[in-house]
């Protein structure tokens, strides 16, 4: 997966002295969708043998959350570039208060059942197509190196009332895709409307953002 992307990027680096286009810095803010909603989360718990009546169970922060990214791009040509970005796909939470099961029984099955979100670094090749004088269509193909940490906590039944906490740390590397519009506001400043696709631990997450960038000449 990494080798496929490195080869074309090296080719761009070899050609860049003759066609250098300068650095671009930018950032965007928006929403990430995907991961676990409450219904699918509780269905997975039922599949693991927990007795959860319909209409009851754990609650989650939902499958829509705020997210953001910041990036540096080097534009080799008017069309081709390479981008290094830090991406935060938002925070997801789960409340087990609606489950009438011992908390330790929940923890026994929770290892692979959790909301999907992550933060990490993404390296992408970018390609722009000019639609008109001030508008471009940009596509991205990249590698997203992500990590995430989940904390689960709950209290055992009386009389013990013992607080139990479990942390789950995950990491991985997956392909990412992106498509967006770049609207030139001045010679240096542009507005961006973007969609990015990620796969986090096998779960699809879509990122929709609006942002701005500045080009150094």
mmCIF file of the C-alpha atoms, coordinates in Angstrom:
data_MODEL
# 
_entry.id   MODEL 
# 
loop_
_atom_site.group_PDB 
_atom_site.id 
_atom_site.type_symbol 
_atom_site.label_atom_id 
_atom_site.label_alt_id 
_atom_site.label_comp_id 
_atom_site.label_asym_id 
_atom_site.label_entity_id 
_atom_site.label_seq_id 
_atom_site.pdbx_PDB_ins_code 
_atom_site.Cartn_x 
_atom_site.Cartn_y 
_atom_site.Cartn_z 
_atom_site.occupancy 
_atom_site.B_iso_or_equiv 
_atom_site.pdbx_formal_charge 
_atom_site.auth_seq_id 
_atom_site.auth_comp_id 
_atom_site.auth_asym_id 
_atom_site.auth_atom_id 
_atom_site.pdbx_PDB_model_num 
ATOM 1   C CA . UNK A 1 1   ? 0.000   0.000   0.000   1.00 0.00 ? 1   UNK A CA 1 
ATOM 2   C CA . UNK A 1 2   ? 2.781   2.444   0.900   1.00 0.00 ? 2   UNK A CA 1 
ATOM 3   C CA . UNK A 1 3   ? 5.014   1.431   -2.019  1.00 0.00 ? 3   UNK A CA 1 
ATOM 4   C CA . UNK A 1 4   ? 2.352   2.231   -4.612  1.00 0.00 ? 4   UNK A CA 1 
ATOM 5   C CA . UNK A 1 5   ? 2.130   5.824   -3.385  1.00 0.00 ? 5   UNK A CA 1 
ATOM 6   C CA . UNK A 1 6   ? 5.841   6.398   -2.835  1.00 0.00 ? 6   UNK A CA 1 
ATOM 7   C CA . UNK A 1 7   ? 6.805   5.628   -6.428  1.00 0.00 ? 7   UNK A CA 1 
ATOM 8   C CA . UNK A 1 8   ? 4.778   8.437   -8.089  1.00 0.00 ? 8   UNK A CA 1 
ATOM 9   C CA . UNK A 1 9   ? 5.767   10.872  -5.344  1.00 0.00 ? 9   UNK A CA 1 
ATOM 10  C CA . UNK A 1 10  ? 9.451   10.205  -6.006  1.00 0.00 ? 10  UNK A CA 1 
ATOM 11  C CA . UNK A 1 11  ? 8.825   10.837  -9.677  1.00 0.00 ? 11  UNK A CA 1 
ATOM 12  C CA . UNK A 1 12  ? 7.327   14.210  -8.823  1.00 0.00 ? 12  UNK A CA 1 
ATOM 13  C CA . UNK A 1 13  ? 10.298  15.097  -6.636  1.00 0.00 ? 13  UNK A CA 1 
ATOM 14  C CA . UNK A 1 14  ? 12.721  14.395  -9.475  1.00 0.00 ? 14  UNK A CA 1 
ATOM 15  C CA . UNK A 1 15  ? 10.850  16.760  -11.783 1.00 0.00 ? 15  UNK A CA 1 
ATOM 16  C CA . UNK A 1 16  ? 10.102  19.463  -9.237  1.00 0.00 ? 16  UNK A CA 1 
ATOM 17  C CA . UNK A 1 17  ? 13.159  21.741  -9.704  1.00 0.00 ? 17  UNK A CA 1 
ATOM 18  C CA . UNK A 1 18  ? 11.907  22.704  -13.161 1.00 0.00 ? 18  UNK A CA 1 
ATOM 19  C CA . UNK A 1 19  ? 8.269   23.145  -12.198 1.00 0.00 ? 19  UNK A CA 1 
ATOM 20  C CA . UNK A 1 20  ? 8.203   24.234  -8.542  1.00 0.00 ? 20  UNK A CA 1 
ATOM 21  C CA . UNK A 1 21  ? 4.891   25.755  -7.584  1.00 0.00 ? 21  UNK A CA 1 
ATOM 22  C CA . UNK A 1 22  ? 5.350   26.643  -3.918  1.00 0.00 ? 22  UNK A CA 1 
ATOM 23  C CA . UNK A 1 23  ? 3.937   25.710  -0.547  1.00 0.00 ? 23  UNK A CA 1 
ATOM 24  C CA . UNK A 1 24  ? 0.289   25.898  0.517   1.00 0.00 ? 24  UNK A CA 1 
ATOM 25  C CA . UNK A 1 25  ? -0.873  25.819  4.145   1.00 0.00 ? 25  UNK A CA 1 
ATOM 26  C CA . UNK A 1 26  ? -4.478  25.367  5.129   1.00 0.00 ? 26  UNK A CA 1 
ATOM 27  C CA . UNK A 1 27  ? -7.056  24.014  7.490   1.00 0.00 ? 27  UNK A CA 1 
ATOM 28  C CA . UNK A 1 28  ? -10.707 23.032  7.530   1.00 0.00 ? 28  UNK A CA 1 
ATOM 29  C CA . UNK A 1 29  ? -13.480 22.261  9.994   1.00 0.00 ? 29  UNK A CA 1 
ATOM 30  C CA . UNK A 1 30  ? -16.645 20.241  9.638   1.00 0.00 ? 30  UNK A CA 1 
ATOM 31  C CA . UNK A 1 31  ? -18.335 16.963  10.526  1.00 0.00 ? 31  UNK A CA 1 
ATOM 32  C CA . UNK A 1 32  ? -17.373 13.295  10.419  1.00 0.00 ? 32  UNK A CA 1 
ATOM 33  C CA . UNK A 1 33  ? -20.104 10.724  9.828   1.00 0.00 ? 33  UNK A CA 1 
ATOM 34  C CA . UNK A 1 34  ? -19.918 6.996   10.353  1.00 0.00 ? 34  UNK A CA 1 
ATOM 35  C CA . UNK A 1 35  ? -19.041 4.669   13.179  1.00 0.00 ? 35  UNK A CA 1 
ATOM 36  C CA . UNK A 1 36  ? -21.538 3.302   15.652  1.00 0.00 ? 36  UNK A CA 1 
ATOM 37  C CA . UNK A 1 37  ? -24.970 4.712   16.360  1.00 0.00 ? 37  UNK A CA 1 
ATOM 38  C CA . UNK A 1 38  ? -26.798 3.496   19.477  1.00 0.00 ? 38  UNK A CA 1 
ATOM 39  C CA . UNK A 1 39  ? -28.994 0.949   17.666  1.00 0.00 ? 39  UNK A CA 1 
ATOM 40  C CA . UNK A 1 40  ? -26.154 -0.876  15.898  1.00 0.00 ? 40  UNK A CA 1 
ATOM 41  C CA . UNK A 1 41  ? -24.004 -0.700  19.035  1.00 0.00 ? 41  UNK A CA 1 
ATOM 42  C CA . UNK A 1 42  ? -26.686 -2.417  21.141  1.00 0.00 ? 42  UNK A CA 1 
ATOM 43  C CA . UNK A 1 43  ? -27.307 -5.022  18.437  1.00 0.00 ? 43  UNK A CA 1 
ATOM 44  C CA . UNK A 1 44  ? -23.632 -5.969  18.585  1.00 0.00 ? 44  UNK A CA 1 
ATOM 45  C CA . UNK A 1 45  ? -23.865 -6.306  22.370  1.00 0.00 ? 45  UNK A CA 1 
ATOM 46  C CA . UNK A 1 46  ? -26.915 -8.585  21.980  1.00 0.00 ? 46  UNK A CA 1 
ATOM 47  C CA . UNK A 1 47  ? -24.971 -10.700 19.493  1.00 0.00 ? 47  UNK A CA 1 
ATOM 48  C CA . UNK A 1 48  ? -22.394 -11.227 22.255  1.00 0.00 ? 48  UNK A CA 1 
ATOM 49  C CA . UNK A 1 49  ? -25.070 -12.658 24.568  1.00 0.00 ? 49  UNK A CA 1 
ATOM 50  C CA . UNK A 1 50  ? -26.059 -9.653  26.675  1.00 0.00 ? 50  UNK A CA 1 
ATOM 51  C CA . UNK A 1 51  ? -29.747 -9.389  27.581  1.00 0.00 ? 51  UNK A CA 1 
ATOM 52  C CA . UNK A 1 52  ? -30.754 -5.927  26.337  1.00 0.00 ? 52  UNK A CA 1 
ATOM 53  C CA . UNK A 1 53  ? -34.498 -5.315  25.756  1.00 0.00 ? 53  UNK A CA 1 
ATOM 54  C CA . UNK A 1 54  ? -35.528 -3.472  22.612  1.00 0.00 ? 54  UNK A CA 1 
ATOM 55  C CA . UNK A 1 55  ? -35.640 0.275   23.159  1.00 0.00 ? 55  UNK A CA 1 
ATOM 56  C CA . UNK A 1 56  ? -33.116 0.098   25.992  1.00 0.00 ? 56  UNK A CA 1 
ATOM 57  C CA . UNK A 1 57  ? -29.363 -0.207  26.248  1.00 0.00 ? 57  UNK A CA 1 
ATOM 58  C CA . UNK A 1 58  ? -26.279 1.916   25.830  1.00 0.00 ? 58  UNK A CA 1 
ATOM 59  C CA . UNK A 1 59  ? -26.415 5.383   24.342  1.00 0.00 ? 59  UNK A CA 1 
ATOM 60  C CA . UNK A 1 60  ? -23.714 6.885   22.131  1.00 0.00 ? 60  UNK A CA 1 
ATOM 61  C CA . UNK A 1 61  ? -22.723 10.349  20.987  1.00 0.00 ? 61  UNK A CA 1 
ATOM 62  C CA . UNK A 1 62  ? -24.069 9.268   17.603  1.00 0.00 ? 62  UNK A CA 1 
ATOM 63  C CA . UNK A 1 63  ? -22.545 8.782   14.197  1.00 0.00 ? 63  UNK A CA 1 
ATOM 64  C CA . UNK A 1 64  ? -22.138 12.529  13.498  1.00 0.00 ? 64  UNK A CA 1 
ATOM 65  C CA . UNK A 1 65  ? -19.437 14.558  15.265  1.00 0.00 ? 65  UNK A CA 1 
ATOM 66  C CA . UNK A 1 66  ? -17.273 17.622  14.699  1.00 0.00 ? 66  UNK A CA 1 
ATOM 67  C CA . UNK A 1 67  ? -13.873 17.091  13.082  1.00 0.00 ? 67  UNK A CA 1 
ATOM 68  C CA . UNK A 1 68  ? -10.999 19.091  11.595  1.00 0.00 ? 68  UNK A CA 1 
ATOM 69  C CA . UNK A 1 69  ? -7.747  18.890  9.672   1.00 0.00 ? 69  UNK A CA 1 
ATOM 70  C CA . UNK A 1 70  ? -4.650  21.023  9.052   1.00 0.00 ? 70  UNK A CA 1 
ATOM 71  C CA . UNK A 1 71  ? -2.241  20.497  6.182   1.00 0.00 ? 71  UNK A CA 1 
ATOM 72  C CA . UNK A 1 72  ? 0.803   21.592  4.197   1.00 0.00 ? 72  UNK A CA 1 
ATOM 73  C CA . UNK A 1 73  ? 0.843   21.025  0.431   1.00 0.00 ? 73  UNK A CA 1 
ATOM 74  C CA . UNK A 1 74  ? 3.687   21.395  -2.033  1.00 0.00 ? 74  UNK A CA 1 
ATOM 75  C CA . UNK A 1 75  ? 2.377   22.103  -5.515  1.00 0.00 ? 75  UNK A CA 1 
ATOM 76  C CA . UNK A 1 76  ? 4.837   20.722  -8.080  1.00 0.00 ? 76  UNK A CA 1 
ATOM 77  C CA . UNK A 1 77  ? 2.810   21.714  -11.118 1.00 0.00 ? 77  UNK A CA 1 
ATOM 78  C CA . UNK A 1 78  ? -0.463  23.533  -11.645 1.00 0.00 ? 78  UNK A CA 1 
ATOM 79  C CA . UNK A 1 79  ? -2.118  20.103  -11.376 1.00 0.00 ? 79  UNK A CA 1 
ATOM 80  C CA . UNK A 1 80  ? 0.016   17.780  -9.216  1.00 0.00 ? 80  UNK A CA 1 
ATOM 81  C CA . UNK A 1 81  ? 1.024   18.139  -5.586  1.00 0.00 ? 81  UNK A CA 1 
ATOM 82  C CA . UNK A 1 82  ? 1.788   16.265  -2.384  1.00 0.00 ? 82  UNK A CA 1 
ATOM 83  C CA . UNK A 1 83  ? 0.036   16.962  0.925   1.00 0.00 ? 83  UNK A CA 1 
ATOM 84  C CA . UNK A 1 84  ? 0.910   16.195  4.543   1.00 0.00 ? 84  UNK A CA 1 
ATOM 85  C CA . UNK A 1 85  ? -2.042  16.580  6.931   1.00 0.00 ? 85  UNK A CA 1 
ATOM 86  C CA . UNK A 1 86  ? -3.004  16.034  10.536  1.00 0.00 ? 86  UNK A CA 1 
ATOM 87  C CA . UNK A 1 87  ? -6.602  14.791  10.776  1.00 0.00 ? 87  UNK A CA 1 
ATOM 88  C CA . UNK A 1 88  ? -8.851  14.585  13.842  1.00 0.00 ? 88  UNK A CA 1 
ATOM 89  C CA . UNK A 1 89  ? -12.062 12.677  13.133  1.00 0.00 ? 89  UNK A CA 1 
ATOM 90  C CA . UNK A 1 90  ? -13.736 13.748  16.369  1.00 0.00 ? 90  UNK A CA 1 
ATOM 91  C CA . UNK A 1 91  ? -14.659 12.269  19.722  1.00 0.00 ? 91  UNK A CA 1 
ATOM 92  C CA . UNK A 1 92  ? -17.159 9.461   20.268  1.00 0.00 ? 92  UNK A CA 1 
ATOM 93  C CA . UNK A 1 93  ? -18.602 8.498   23.668  1.00 0.00 ? 93  UNK A CA 1 
ATOM 94  C CA . UNK A 1 94  ? -20.706 5.636   25.028  1.00 0.00 ? 94  UNK A CA 1 
ATOM 95  C CA . UNK A 1 95  ? -22.897 5.511   28.171  1.00 0.00 ? 95  UNK A CA 1 
ATOM 96  C CA . UNK A 1 96  ? -23.751 2.030   29.509  1.00 0.00 ? 96  UNK A CA 1 
ATOM 97  C CA . UNK A 1 97  ? -26.235 3.321   32.096  1.00 0.00 ? 97  UNK A CA 1 
ATOM 98  C CA . UNK A 1 98  ? -29.192 1.822   30.229  1.00 0.00 ? 98  UNK A CA 1 
ATOM 99  C CA . UNK A 1 99  ? -27.917 -1.770  30.375  1.00 0.00 ? 99  UNK A CA 1 
ATOM 100 C CA . UNK A 1 100 ? -29.078 -3.951  33.271  1.00 0.00 ? 100 UNK A CA 1 
ATOM 101 C CA . UNK A 1 101 ? -26.026 -6.225  33.191  1.00 0.00 ? 101 UNK A CA 1 
ATOM 102 C CA . UNK A 1 102 ? -22.970 -6.439  35.479  1.00 0.00 ? 102 UNK A CA 1 
ATOM 103 C CA . UNK A 1 103 ? -20.347 -4.007  34.253  1.00 0.00 ? 103 UNK A CA 1 
ATOM 104 C CA . UNK A 1 104 ? -17.661 -6.705  34.302  1.00 0.00 ? 104 UNK A CA 1 
ATOM 105 C CA . UNK A 1 105 ? -19.830 -8.814  31.951  1.00 0.00 ? 105 UNK A CA 1 
ATOM 106 C CA . UNK A 1 106 ? -19.986 -5.870  29.563  1.00 0.00 ? 106 UNK A CA 1 
ATOM 107 C CA . UNK A 1 107 ? -16.219 -5.423  29.714  1.00 0.00 ? 107 UNK A CA 1 
ATOM 108 C CA . UNK A 1 108 ? -15.748 -9.106  28.863  1.00 0.00 ? 108 UNK A CA 1 
ATOM 109 C CA . UNK A 1 109 ? -17.302 -8.554  25.418  1.00 0.00 ? 109 UNK A CA 1 
ATOM 110 C CA . UNK A 1 110 ? -16.445 -4.921  24.733  1.00 0.00 ? 110 UNK A CA 1 
ATOM 111 C CA . UNK A 1 111 ? -13.020 -5.431  23.140  1.00 0.00 ? 111 UNK A CA 1 
ATOM 112 C CA . UNK A 1 112 ? -14.193 -5.338  19.524  1.00 0.00 ? 112 UNK A CA 1 
ATOM 113 C CA . UNK A 1 113 ? -17.379 -3.315  20.073  1.00 0.00 ? 113 UNK A CA 1 
ATOM 114 C CA . UNK A 1 114 ? -16.743 0.407   20.245  1.00 0.00 ? 114 UNK A CA 1 
ATOM 115 C CA . UNK A 1 115 ? -17.359 3.586   18.265  1.00 0.00 ? 115 UNK A CA 1 
ATOM 116 C CA . UNK A 1 116 ? -14.907 4.216   15.431  1.00 0.00 ? 116 UNK A CA 1 
ATOM 117 C CA . UNK A 1 117 ? -12.989 7.474   15.355  1.00 0.00 ? 117 UNK A CA 1 
ATOM 118 C CA . UNK A 1 118 ? -9.308  8.358   15.176  1.00 0.00 ? 118 UNK A CA 1 
ATOM 119 C CA . UNK A 1 119 ? -6.592  10.945  14.807  1.00 0.00 ? 119 UNK A CA 1 
ATOM 120 C CA . UNK A 1 120 ? -3.463  10.704  12.719  1.00 0.00 ? 120 UNK A CA 1 
ATOM 121 C CA . UNK A 1 121 ? -1.197  11.813  9.905   1.00 0.00 ? 121 UNK A CA 1 
ATOM 122 C CA . UNK A 1 122 ? -2.111  11.511  6.242   1.00 0.00 ? 122 UNK A CA 1 
ATOM 123 C CA . UNK A 1 123 ? 0.211   11.665  3.216   1.00 0.00 ? 123 UNK A CA 1 
ATOM 124 C CA . UNK A 1 124 ? -1.567  12.212  -0.103  1.00 0.00 ? 124 UNK A CA 1 
ATOM 125 C CA . UNK A 1 125 ? -0.915  12.833  -3.761  1.00 0.00 ? 125 UNK A CA 1 
ATOM 126 C CA . UNK A 1 126 ? -3.227  15.588  -5.044  1.00 0.00 ? 126 UNK A CA 1 
ATOM 127 C CA . UNK A 1 127 ? -4.456  16.389  -8.538  1.00 0.00 ? 127 UNK A CA 1 
ATOM 128 C CA . UNK A 1 128 ? -6.336  19.519  -9.640  1.00 0.00 ? 128 UNK A CA 1 
ATOM 129 C CA . UNK A 1 129 ? -8.480  20.136  -12.708 1.00 0.00 ? 129 UNK A CA 1 
ATOM 130 C CA . UNK A 1 130 ? -9.357  23.713  -13.640 1.00 0.00 ? 130 UNK A CA 1 
ATOM 131 C CA . UNK A 1 131 ? -13.109 24.217  -14.076 1.00 0.00 ? 131 UNK A CA 1 
ATOM 132 C CA . UNK A 1 132 ? -12.862 27.946  -14.745 1.00 0.00 ? 132 UNK A CA 1 
ATOM 133 C CA . UNK A 1 133 ? -10.534 30.847  -13.963 1.00 0.00 ? 133 UNK A CA 1 
ATOM 134 C CA . UNK A 1 134 ? -11.213 30.765  -10.221 1.00 0.00 ? 134 UNK A CA 1 
ATOM 135 C CA . UNK A 1 135 ? -12.532 27.249  -9.569  1.00 0.00 ? 135 UNK A CA 1 
ATOM 136 C CA . UNK A 1 136 ? -10.696 23.914  -9.456  1.00 0.00 ? 136 UNK A CA 1 
ATOM 137 C CA . UNK A 1 137 ? -11.718 20.330  -8.738  1.00 0.00 ? 137 UNK A CA 1 
ATOM 138 C CA . UNK A 1 138 ? -9.198  18.543  -6.513  1.00 0.00 ? 138 UNK A CA 1 
ATOM 139 C CA . UNK A 1 139 ? -8.834  14.807  -5.920  1.00 0.00 ? 139 UNK A CA 1 
ATOM 140 C CA . UNK A 1 140 ? -6.644  13.037  -3.357  1.00 0.00 ? 140 UNK A CA 1 
ATOM 141 C CA . UNK A 1 141 ? -5.244  9.556   -2.872  1.00 0.00 ? 141 UNK A CA 1 
ATOM 142 C CA . UNK A 1 142 ? -3.386  8.988   0.367   1.00 0.00 ? 142 UNK A CA 1 
ATOM 143 C CA . UNK A 1 143 ? -2.271  6.826   3.251   1.00 0.00 ? 143 UNK A CA 1 
ATOM 144 C CA . UNK A 1 144 ? -3.734  7.567   6.697   1.00 0.00 ? 144 UNK A CA 1 
ATOM 145 C CA . UNK A 1 145 ? -1.675  6.417   9.692   1.00 0.00 ? 145 UNK A CA 1 
ATOM 146 C CA . UNK A 1 146 ? -4.140  6.587   12.586  1.00 0.00 ? 146 UNK A CA 1 
ATOM 147 C CA . UNK A 1 147 ? -4.390  5.818   16.256  1.00 0.00 ? 147 UNK A CA 1 
ATOM 148 C CA . UNK A 1 148 ? -7.198  5.983   18.775  1.00 0.00 ? 148 UNK A CA 1 
ATOM 149 C CA . UNK A 1 149 ? -7.859  5.335   22.447  1.00 0.00 ? 149 UNK A CA 1 
ATOM 150 C CA . UNK A 1 150 ? -11.191 4.437   24.046  1.00 0.00 ? 150 UNK A CA 1 
ATOM 151 C CA . UNK A 1 151 ? -12.028 4.580   27.742  1.00 0.00 ? 151 UNK A CA 1 
ATOM 152 C CA . UNK A 1 152 ? -14.932 2.589   29.179  1.00 0.00 ? 152 UNK A CA 1 
ATOM 153 C CA . UNK A 1 153 ? -16.009 3.014   32.794  1.00 0.00 ? 153 UNK A CA 1 
ATOM 154 C CA . UNK A 1 154 ? -18.842 1.797   34.990  1.00 0.00 ? 154 UNK A CA 1 
ATOM 155 C CA . UNK A 1 155 ? -19.789 0.958   38.565  1.00 0.00 ? 155 UNK A CA 1 
ATOM 156 C CA . UNK A 1 156 ? -20.420 -2.572  39.836  1.00 0.00 ? 156 UNK A CA 1 
ATOM 157 C CA . UNK A 1 157 ? -23.780 -3.286  41.554  1.00 0.00 ? 157 UNK A CA 1 
ATOM 158 C CA . UNK A 1 158 ? -24.264 -2.597  45.304  1.00 0.00 ? 158 UNK A CA 1 
ATOM 159 C CA . UNK A 1 159 ? -22.947 -3.195  47.840  1.00 0.00 ? 159 UNK A CA 1 
ATOM 160 C CA . UNK A 1 160 ? -19.511 -3.179  46.176  1.00 0.00 ? 160 UNK A CA 1 
ATOM 161 C CA . UNK A 1 161 ? -20.095 -0.051  44.033  1.00 0.00 ? 161 UNK A CA 1 
ATOM 162 C CA . UNK A 1 162 ? -16.623 -0.475  42.591  1.00 0.00 ? 162 UNK A CA 1 
ATOM 163 C CA . UNK A 1 163 ? -15.546 1.749   39.710  1.00 0.00 ? 163 UNK A CA 1 
ATOM 164 C CA . UNK A 1 164 ? -14.140 -0.240  36.804  1.00 0.00 ? 164 UNK A CA 1 
ATOM 165 C CA . UNK A 1 165 ? -12.293 1.307   33.874  1.00 0.00 ? 165 UNK A CA 1 
ATOM 166 C CA . UNK A 1 166 ? -10.907 -0.230  30.727  1.00 0.00 ? 166 UNK A CA 1 
ATOM 167 C CA . UNK A 1 167 ? -8.789  1.417   28.039  1.00 0.00 ? 167 UNK A CA 1 
ATOM 168 C CA . UNK A 1 168 ? -8.528  0.138   24.471  1.00 0.00 ? 168 UNK A CA 1 
ATOM 169 C CA . UNK A 1 169 ? -5.719  1.391   22.244  1.00 0.00 ? 169 UNK A CA 1 
ATOM 170 C CA . UNK A 1 170 ? -5.847  0.814   18.507  1.00 0.00 ? 170 UNK A CA 1 
ATOM 171 C CA . UNK A 1 171 ? -3.766  1.922   15.538  1.00 0.00 ? 171 UNK A CA 1 
ATOM 172 C CA . UNK A 1 172 ? -3.544  1.183   11.857  1.00 0.00 ? 172 UNK A CA 1 
ATOM 173 C CA . UNK A 1 173 ? -2.744  2.394   8.364   1.00 0.00 ? 173 UNK A CA 1 
ATOM 174 C CA . UNK A 1 174 ? -5.368  2.616   5.641   1.00 0.00 ? 174 UNK A CA 1 
ATOM 175 C CA . UNK A 1 175 ? -5.928  4.179   2.231   1.00 0.00 ? 175 UNK A CA 1 
ATOM 176 C CA . UNK A 1 176 ? -7.878  7.452   2.135   1.00 0.00 ? 176 UNK A CA 1 
ATOM 177 C CA . UNK A 1 177 ? -9.654  9.168   -0.757  1.00 0.00 ? 177 UNK A CA 1 
ATOM 178 C CA . UNK A 1 178 ? -10.776 12.742  -1.205  1.00 0.00 ? 178 UNK A CA 1 
ATOM 179 C CA . UNK A 1 179 ? -12.617 15.071  -3.553  1.00 0.00 ? 179 UNK A CA 1 
ATOM 180 C CA . UNK A 1 180 ? -13.190 18.806  -3.230  1.00 0.00 ? 180 UNK A CA 1 
ATOM 181 C CA . UNK A 1 181 ? -13.658 22.233  -4.771  1.00 0.00 ? 181 UNK A CA 1 
ATOM 182 C CA . UNK A 1 182 ? -11.017 24.971  -4.536  1.00 0.00 ? 182 UNK A CA 1 
ATOM 183 C CA . UNK A 1 183 ? -12.282 28.517  -5.101  1.00 0.00 ? 183 UNK A CA 1 
ATOM 184 C CA . UNK A 1 184 ? -9.575  31.119  -5.670  1.00 0.00 ? 184 UNK A CA 1 
ATOM 185 C CA . UNK A 1 185 ? -10.349 34.310  -3.724  1.00 0.00 ? 185 UNK A CA 1 
ATOM 186 C CA . UNK A 1 186 ? -7.046  36.150  -4.359  1.00 0.00 ? 186 UNK A CA 1 
ATOM 187 C CA . UNK A 1 187 ? -3.693  35.199  -5.857  1.00 0.00 ? 187 UNK A CA 1 
ATOM 188 C CA . UNK A 1 188 ? -2.761  33.611  -2.512  1.00 0.00 ? 188 UNK A CA 1 
ATOM 189 C CA . UNK A 1 189 ? -6.000  32.790  -0.674  1.00 0.00 ? 189 UNK A CA 1 
ATOM 190 C CA . UNK A 1 190 ? -8.527  30.086  -1.566  1.00 0.00 ? 190 UNK A CA 1 
ATOM 191 C CA . UNK A 1 191 ? -11.671 28.605  -0.019  1.00 0.00 ? 191 UNK A CA 1 
ATOM 192 C CA . UNK A 1 192 ? -12.126 24.830  0.097   1.00 0.00 ? 192 UNK A CA 1 
ATOM 193 C CA . UNK A 1 193 ? -15.144 22.509  0.263   1.00 0.00 ? 193 UNK A CA 1 
ATOM 194 C CA . UNK A 1 194 ? -13.995 18.912  0.753   1.00 0.00 ? 194 UNK A CA 1 
ATOM 195 C CA . UNK A 1 195 ? -15.126 15.330  1.220   1.00 0.00 ? 195 UNK A CA 1 
ATOM 196 C CA . UNK A 1 196 ? -12.686 12.675  2.481   1.00 0.00 ? 196 UNK A CA 1 
ATOM 197 C CA . UNK A 1 197 ? -13.190 8.935   2.888   1.00 0.00 ? 197 UNK A CA 1 
ATOM 198 C CA . UNK A 1 198 ? -11.513 6.866   5.625   1.00 0.00 ? 198 UNK A CA 1 
ATOM 199 C CA . UNK A 1 199 ? -11.696 3.287   6.856   1.00 0.00 ? 199 UNK A CA 1 
ATOM 200 C CA . UNK A 1 200 ? -11.081 3.036   10.606  1.00 0.00 ? 200 UNK A CA 1 
ATOM 201 C CA . UNK A 1 201 ? -10.733 -0.496  11.946  1.00 0.00 ? 201 UNK A CA 1 
ATOM 202 C CA . UNK A 1 202 ? -12.906 -1.718  9.070   1.00 0.00 ? 202 UNK A CA 1 
ATOM 203 C CA . UNK A 1 203 ? -15.591 0.943   9.544   1.00 0.00 ? 203 UNK A CA 1 
ATOM 204 C CA . UNK A 1 204 ? -16.283 3.663   6.947   1.00 0.00 ? 204 UNK A CA 1 
ATOM 205 C CA . UNK A 1 205 ? -15.963 7.283   8.126   1.00 0.00 ? 205 UNK A CA 1 
ATOM 206 C CA . UNK A 1 206 ? -16.763 10.239  5.852   1.00 0.00 ? 206 UNK A CA 1 
ATOM 207 C CA . UNK A 1 207 ? -15.390 13.712  6.563   1.00 0.00 ? 207 UNK A CA 1 
ATOM 208 C CA . UNK A 1 208 ? -17.107 16.836  5.189   1.00 0.00 ? 208 UNK A CA 1 
ATOM 209 C CA . UNK A 1 209 ? -15.267 20.123  5.771   1.00 0.00 ? 209 UNK A CA 1 
ATOM 210 C CA . UNK A 1 210 ? -15.111 23.773  4.775   1.00 0.00 ? 210 UNK A CA 1 
ATOM 211 C CA . UNK A 1 211 ? -11.831 25.666  5.052   1.00 0.00 ? 211 UNK A CA 1 
ATOM 212 C CA . UNK A 1 212 ? -9.255  28.026  3.616   1.00 0.00 ? 212 UNK A CA 1 
ATOM 213 C CA . UNK A 1 213 ? -5.670  27.912  2.394   1.00 0.00 ? 213 UNK A CA 1 
ATOM 214 C CA . UNK A 1 214 ? -2.799  30.316  1.755   1.00 0.00 ? 214 UNK A CA 1 
ATOM 215 C CA . UNK A 1 215 ? -0.232  29.857  -1.024  1.00 0.00 ? 215 UNK A CA 1 
ATOM 216 C CA . UNK A 1 216 ? 3.339   31.109  -0.583  1.00 0.00 ? 216 UNK A CA 1 
ATOM 217 C CA . UNK A 1 217 ? 5.004   32.349  -3.753  1.00 0.00 ? 217 UNK A CA 1 
# 
